[in-house]
Amino acid sequence: MKLTLDVVCGKWKAIILMELFGRTLRFGEIKKRIPDINHQTLIKQLKELENDELITRKSYPVVPPKVEYSLTEYGKSIDELLYLMEEWGRQHFSRMQNRIETNEEKPKEKA
């Protein structure tokens, strides 16, 4: 279980993988699809996913630089797991949202 979590549970890794299902995207396209991710964080997460052999990075010798990212066959094998995680989140969204709102409304204790 720990190995699985290490591979897919960087803050943005699962989202990046889901964006790459069925398509090849350039860095800027990934950034547009995930606007809340920091530029450096996206670079780091993409490198980690590439090192874990879940995605492939293809560089073209052109100016301006062109780099494309896509899932490897190994990366595609994680599809069902991510789908189940997304489905669980949908089913429990209201409950999780209520807990978050309740926790935000509680006065913070002074240390």
ZIWO-V126184 format. One record per helix or strand of 3 or more residues. SS is the DSSP state (2 for helix, 1 for strand). FROM is the first residue (numbers start at 0). LEN is the number of residues. If there is no record, write none. Layout:
BEGIN
ss->SS from->FROM len->LEN
ss->SS from->FROM len->LEN
END
This chain:
BEGIN
ss->2 from->1 len->7
ss->2 from->12 len->8
ss->2 from->26 len->7
ss->2 from->38 len->13
ss->1 from->54 len->6
ss->1 from->65 len->6
ss->2 from->72 len->4
ss->2 from->78 len->13
ss->2 from->92 len->13
END
